[in-house]
Amino acid sequence: MELEYVLPQDIEHRSFEIIESELGDRKLPEDIRPIVMRAIHTTADFDYYDNMYFSEGAVQKALSALSEGAVIVTDTNMAKSGINKTALGKLGCTVECFMADSDVAETASANGTTRAVASVDKAAKLGKPVIYAVGNAPTALIRLREHIDAGSFVPRLIIGVPVGFVNVVQSKELIIESGIPCIVARGRKGGSNVAAAICNALLYMATGREQ
């Protein structure tokens, strides 16, 4: 097997060419294509072609929120670290993760909940347009659904891609059934890297970057 010589600055572009080639005749609508492609690029997992769910108009609603300087809230610092800060800055957007905040830890302990739940409650008080990206904690999605049902916090978009086994599938379906704009990786697959990849795809679309 021969190695392929690719310049460092061309590796990402070449990766997308390979993905396109392996997808073959499988086509994606133009509005969701960059997001699914980046999820596949991040994971090398073509299952995302089939398991990604987009509510009607989710991408355009997300882009609108970003144009208004939305705050992206993540449920892990890993996801926060993976989100492109240059693209955020161009749009006047910010990214937050409250999981390590002392007040979140105190609230979670006092209420007997997870930090992910307490983080959602903190985000509900931001008073700004929020895109909530969940790559790890299904309890965050469950709490988001509770807020949505109560009308106390309705993010402009929920990215629901937690990975795992306990309540992962169910929590994703709760978000889909909520009727609010969402991008969800149905099933057990996902992760902080996928959450960041979806955020980046949206940011690149909003700033006019090709990939």
Backbone hydrogen bonds in HBPLUS format (Angstrom, degrees):
<---DONOR---> <-ACCEPTOR-->    atom                        ^
c    i                          cat <-CA-CA->   ^        H-A-AA   ^      H-
h    n   atom  resd res      DA  || num        DHA   H-A  angle D-A-AA Bond
n    s   type  num  typ     dist DA aas  dist angle  dist       angle   num
A0010-ASP N   A0007-LEU O   2.82 MM   3  5.23 153.2  1.89 116.1 125.3     1
A0011-ILE N   A0008-PRO O   3.37 MM   3  5.50 167.5  2.39 106.8 110.5     2
A0014-ARG N   A0010-ASP O   2.90 MM   4  6.08 161.6  1.94 156.5 161.9     3
A0015-SER N   A0011-ILE O   2.87 MM   4  6.09 150.0  1.96 148.5 157.3     4
A0016-PHE N   A0012-GLU O   3.06 MM   4  6.42 155.1  2.12 152.4 157.8     5
A0017-GLU N   A0013-HIS O   3.08 MM   4  6.43 147.0  2.19 143.1 152.6     6
A0018-ILE N   A0014-ARG O   3.02 MM   4  6.34 153.3  2.10 148.7 155.0     7
A0019-ILE N   A0015-SER O   2.99 MM   4  6.34 157.8  2.04 149.7 155.8     8
A0020-GLU N   A0016-PHE O   2.94 MM   4  6.14 166.2  1.96 149.3 152.7     9
A0021-SER N   A0017-GLU O   2.97 MM   4  6.19 156.3  2.03 145.1 151.8    10
A0022-GLU N   A0018-ILE O   2.90 MM   4  6.16 157.9  1.95 152.9 158.4    11
A0023-LEU N   A0019-ILE O   2.88 MM   4  6.09 141.8  2.03 150.4 161.1    12
A0024-GLY N   A0020-GLU O   3.29 MM   4  6.55 138.3  2.48 139.1 148.7    13
A0024-GLY N   A0021-SER O   3.24 MM   3  5.34 132.6  2.48  95.5 107.5    14
A0026-ARG N   A0023-LEU O   3.06 MM   3  5.43 162.7  2.09 134.9 133.5    15
A0032-ILE N   A0029-PRO O   3.17 MM   3  5.75 137.3  2.36 113.7 123.8    16
A0033-ARG N   A0029-PRO O   2.96 MM   4  5.85 136.8  2.15 155.0 168.2    17
A0035-ILE N   A0032-ILE O   3.07 MM   3  5.48 127.2  2.37 109.8 123.4    18
A0036-VAL N   A0032-ILE O   3.12 MM   4  6.40 167.8  2.13 165.8 169.0    19
A0037-MET N   A0033-ARG O   2.90 MM   4  5.95 166.2  1.92 159.2 163.8    20
A0038-ARG N   A0034-PRO O   3.09 MM   4  6.08 150.8  2.18 131.5 138.7    21
A0039-ALA N   A0035-ILE O   3.01 MM   4  6.26 150.8  2.09 145.4 153.6    22
A0040-ILE N   A0036-VAL O   2.97 MM   4  6.25 158.3  2.02 151.7 157.1    23
A0041-HIS N   A0037-MET O   2.84 MM   4  6.05 156.6  1.90 144.4 151.9    24
A0042-THR N   A0038-ARG O   2.93 MM   4  6.02 151.0  2.01 143.2 149.6    25
A0043-THR N   A0039-ALA O   3.20 MM   4  6.31 144.7  2.33 140.2 148.5    26
A0044-ALA N   A0040-ILE O   2.63 MM   4  5.14 145.6  1.74 155.7 160.0    27
A0048-TYR N   A0045-ASP O   3.48 MM   3  6.44 171.5  2.49 118.9 120.4    28
A0049-TYR N   A0046-PHE O   3.06 MM   3  5.64 159.0  2.10 113.5 119.7    29
A0050-ASP N   A0047-ASP O   2.94 MM   3  5.53 137.8  2.12 113.0 122.8    30
A0051-ASN N   A0047-ASP O   2.99 MM   4  6.22 155.6  2.05 152.2 160.1    31
A0186-ARG N   A0051-ASN O   2.83 MM 135  5.20 149.5  1.92 161.0 150.9    32
A0053-TYR N   A0184-VAL O   2.64 MM 131  5.02 169.5  1.65 160.2 164.1    33
A0184-VAL N   A0053-TYR O   2.89 MM 131  5.02 160.4  1.93 143.6 150.2    34
A0055-SER N   A0182-CYS O   3.06 MM 127  5.54 171.7  2.07 159.8 160.9    35
A0058-ALA N   A0055-SER O   3.06 MM   3  5.34 158.3  2.11 136.7 132.2    36
A0061-LYS N   A0057-GLY O   3.01 MM   4  6.14 159.1  2.05 156.2 162.7    37
A0062-ALA N   A0058-ALA O   2.91 MM   4  6.07 149.2  2.01 145.6 154.1    38
A0063-LEU N   A0059-VAL O   2.91 MM   4  6.20 160.4  1.95 154.3 159.4    39
A0064-SER N   A0060-GLN O   2.95 MM   4  6.12 150.7  2.04 142.4 150.4    40
A0065-ALA N   A0061-LYS O   3.04 MM   4  6.25 155.0  2.10 141.4 147.6    41
A0066-LEU N   A0062-ALA O   2.95 MM   4  6.26 156.5  2.00 151.0 157.4    42
A0067-SER N   A0063-LEU O   2.96 MM   4  6.18 148.6  2.06 142.3 150.8    43
A0068-GLU N   A0065-ALA O   3.05 MM   3  5.13 142.7  2.19  98.5 109.8    44
A0070-ALA N   A0065-ALA O   3.16 MM   5  5.45 136.4  2.36 134.9 141.4    45
A0069-GLY N   A0066-LEU O   3.05 MM   3  5.17 160.9  2.09 111.5 112.6    46
A0071-VAL N   A0129-PRO O   2.86 MM  58  6.25 164.9  1.89 162.5 162.3    47
A0131-ILE N   A0071-VAL O   2.94 MM  60  6.21 160.7  1.97 146.8 151.2    48
A0072-ILE N   A0094-THR O   2.86 MM  22  6.22 171.0  1.87 156.4 156.4    49
A0096-GLU N   A0072-ILE O   2.78 MM  24  6.24 155.0  1.84 159.3 166.8    50
A0073-VAL N   A0131-ILE O   2.86 MM  58  6.23 158.1  1.91 153.7 160.8    51
A0133-ALA N   A0073-VAL O   2.76 MM  60  6.03 165.2  1.78 162.3 167.6    52
A0074-THR N   A0096-GLU O   2.88 MM  22  6.32 161.1  1.92 164.9 171.0    53
A0080-LYS N   A0076-THR O   3.19 MM   4  6.50 162.5  2.22 142.6 147.6    54
A0081-SER N   A0077-ASN O   2.85 MM   4  5.97 157.6  1.90 144.7 150.1    55
A0082-GLY N   A0078-MET O   3.10 MM   4  6.33 140.0  2.27 140.9 151.4    56
A0082-GLY N   A0079-ALA O   3.06 MM   3  5.10 125.6  2.37  96.2 110.6    57
A0083-ILE N   A0080-LYS O   3.31 MM   3  5.55 162.5  2.34 107.7 112.8    58
A0088-LEU N   A0084-ASN O   3.16 MM   4  6.41 156.1  2.21 142.0 149.1    59
A0089-GLY N   A0085-LYS O   2.93 MM   4  6.07 160.8  1.96 144.8 149.4    60
A0090-LYS N   A0086-THR O   3.06 MM   4  6.35 151.9  2.14 147.7 154.8    61
A0091-LEU N   A0088-LEU O   3.09 MM   3  5.39 133.7  2.31 103.4 115.6    62
A0093-CYS N   A0088-LEU O   2.94 MM   5  4.91 162.1  1.97 148.4 144.1    63
A0092-GLY N   A0089-GLY O   3.13 MM   3  4.95 151.2  2.22  97.4 106.2    64
A0101-ASP N   A0098-PHE O   3.01 MM   3  5.29 163.4  2.03 115.5 120.7    65
A0105-ALA N   A0101-ASP O   3.09 MM   4  6.45 157.7  2.14 151.9 158.0    66
A0106-GLU N   A0102-SER O   2.96 MM   4  6.19 157.9  2.01 148.3 154.3    67
A0107-THR N   A0103-ASP O   2.94 MM   4  6.05 159.0  1.98 142.4 148.1    68
A0108-ALA N   A0104-VAL O   2.91 MM   4  6.04 164.3  1.93 150.7 155.1    69
A0109-SER N   A0105-ALA O   3.01 MM   4  6.14 159.6  2.05 145.1 150.7    70
A0110-ALA N   A0106-GLU O   2.91 MM   4  6.07 160.6  1.95 148.7 154.3    71
A0111-ASN N   A0107-THR O   2.94 MM   4  6.03 152.0  2.02 148.4 155.5    72
A0112-GLY N   A0108-ALA O   2.86 MM   4  5.68 117.7  2.25 138.5 152.3    73
A0113-THR N   A0108-ALA O   2.97 MM   5  4.81 151.9  2.06 136.5 142.1    74
A0117-VAL N   A0114-THR O   3.18 MM   3  5.34 125.6  2.49  97.7 109.9    75
A0118-ALA N   A0114-THR O   3.22 MM   4  6.62 164.1  2.25 148.7 152.2    76
A0119-SER N   A0115-ARG O   2.78 MM   4  5.94 145.4  1.89 146.4 156.3    77
A0120-VAL N   A0116-ALA O   3.13 MM   4  6.40 149.8  2.23 140.3 146.9    78
A0121-ASP N   A0117-VAL O   3.13 MM   4  6.51 159.3  2.18 150.1 155.4    79
A0122-LYS N   A0118-ALA O   3.00 MM   4  6.27 146.3  2.11 141.1 150.3    80
A0123-ALA N   A0119-SER O   2.90 MM   4  6.16 158.0  1.95 149.9 155.7    81
A0124-ALA N   A0120-VAL O   2.96 MM   4  6.21 141.6  2.11 146.2 156.8    82
A0125-LYS N   A0122-LYS O   3.09 MM   3  5.55 156.9  2.14 110.3 117.4    83
A0126-LEU N   A0123-ALA O   3.09 MM   3  5.35 169.6  2.10 117.1 118.2    84
A0156-ARG N   A0130-VAL O   2.78 MM  26  5.69 142.8  1.92 151.1 163.6    85
A0132-TYR N   A0157-LEU O   2.94 MM  25  6.36 156.4  2.00 165.5 163.3    86
A0159-ILE N   A0132-TYR O   2.79 MM  27  6.09 168.8  1.80 155.3 158.4    87
A0134-VAL N   A0159-ILE O   2.77 MM  25  5.90 176.1  1.77 168.5 168.0    88
A0161-VAL N   A0134-VAL O   2.78 MM  27  5.81 160.4  1.81 168.0 173.2    89
A0140-ALA N   A0137-ALA O   3.00 MM   3  5.49 143.8  2.14 110.4 119.9    90
A0141-LEU N   A0138-PRO O   3.06 MM   3  5.14 116.0  2.48  97.3 112.2    91
A0142-ILE N   A0138-PRO O   2.99 MM   4  6.34 158.3  2.04 153.1 159.4    92
A0143-ARG N   A0139-THR O   2.95 MM   4  6.09 158.0  2.00 141.5 147.4    93
A0144-LEU N   A0140-ALA O   2.87 MM   4  6.08 154.5  1.94 146.5 154.2    94
A0145-ARG N   A0141-LEU O   2.97 MM   4  6.23 155.6  2.03 147.9 153.6    95
A0146-GLU N   A0142-ILE O   3.08 MM   4  6.42 150.0  2.17 143.3 151.4    96
A0147-HIS N   A0143-ARG O   3.01 MM   4  6.35 157.7  2.06 152.7 157.8    97
A0148-ILE N   A0144-LEU O   2.87 MM   4  6.14 159.9  1.91 151.6 157.8    98
A0149-ASP N   A0145-ARG O   2.92 MM   4  6.12 165.2  1.94 152.8 155.8    99
A0150-ALA N   A0146-GLU O   3.06 MM   4  6.23 144.4  2.19 140.0 149.7   100
A0151-GLY N   A0147-HIS O   2.81 MM   4  5.90 118.5  2.19 141.2 157.8   101
A0152-SER N   A0147-HIS O   3.05 MM   5  5.15 141.4  2.20 145.3 146.5   102
A0151-GLY N   A0148-ILE O   3.09 MM   3  4.99 142.5  2.23  96.0 107.3   103
A0158-ILE N   A0181-PRO O   3.09 MM  23  6.55 148.0  2.20 137.8 146.5   104
A0183-ILE N   A0158-ILE O   2.94 MM  25  6.41 154.0  2.01 155.7 160.8   105
A0160-GLY N   A0183-ILE O   2.83 MM  23  6.20 151.8  1.91 150.4 159.6   106
A0185-ALA N   A0160-GLY O   3.18 MM  25  6.57 155.4  2.24 145.5 148.9   107
A0191-GLY N   A0161-VAL O   2.78 MM  30  6.09 151.9  1.86 171.6 178.7   108
A0164-GLY N   A0188-ARG O   3.14 MM  24  5.47 152.0  2.22 146.6 150.3   109
A0171-SER N   A0167-ASN O   2.99 MM   4  5.78 156.1  2.05 134.0 140.8   110
A0172-LYS N   A0168-VAL O   3.23 MM   4  6.41 155.5  2.29 147.2 153.1   111
A0173-GLU N   A0169-VAL O   3.17 MM   4  6.48 156.3  2.23 148.0 154.3   112
A0174-LEU N   A0170-GLN O   3.00 MM   4  6.31 146.7  2.11 147.0 156.5   113
A0175-ILE N   A0171-SER O   3.28 MM   4  6.59 147.4  2.39 141.4 148.1   114
A0176-ILE N   A0172-LYS O   3.08 MM   4  6.44 161.3  2.11 150.2 155.4   115
A0177-GLU N   A0173-GLU O   2.87 MM   4  6.03 161.3  1.91 151.4 156.3   116
A0178-SER N   A0175-ILE O   3.08 MM   3  5.06 144.3  2.22  97.5 108.4   117
A0194-VAL N   A0191-GLY O   3.09 MM   3  5.27 123.3  2.42  99.3 113.2   118
A0195-ALA N   A0191-GLY O   3.02 MM   4  6.38 158.1  2.07 152.2 158.7   119
A0196-ALA N   A0192-SER O   2.97 MM   4  6.18 162.3  2.00 149.2 153.3   120
A0197-ALA N   A0193-ASN O   2.95 MM   4  6.07 151.6  2.03 137.7 146.2   121
A0198-ILE N   A0194-VAL O   2.96 MM   4  6.19 158.3  2.01 153.1 157.2   122
A0199-CYS N   A0195-ALA O   3.09 MM   4  6.34 161.8  2.12 147.2 152.3   123
A0200-ASN N   A0196-ALA O   2.85 MM   4  6.08 160.8  1.88 152.1 157.6   124
A0201-ALA N   A0197-ALA O   2.89 MM   4  6.12 157.2  1.95 147.5 153.7   125
A0202-LEU N   A0198-ILE O   3.07 MM   4  6.34 160.9  2.11 150.2 154.4   126
A0203-LEU N   A0199-CYS O   2.89 MM   4  6.17 157.9  1.94 150.2 157.1   127
A0204-TYR N   A0200-ASN O   2.78 MM   4  5.98 160.3  1.81 156.6 161.2   128
A0205-MET N   A0201-ALA O   2.99 MM   4  6.17 152.2  2.07 143.9 151.6   129
A0206-ALA N   A0202-LEU O   2.91 MM   4  6.12 154.1  1.97 146.5 153.9   130
A0207-THR N   A0203-LEU O   2.96 MM   4  6.18 136.7  2.15 141.9 153.2   131
A0208-GLY N   A0204-TYR O   2.95 MM   4  5.89 111.8  2.43 136.1 150.6   132
A0209-ARG N   A0204-TYR O   2.81 MM   5  4.80 134.2  2.02 146.7 149.6   133
A0208-GLY N   A0205-MET O   3.37 MM   3  5.16 154.1  2.45  94.4 101.9   134
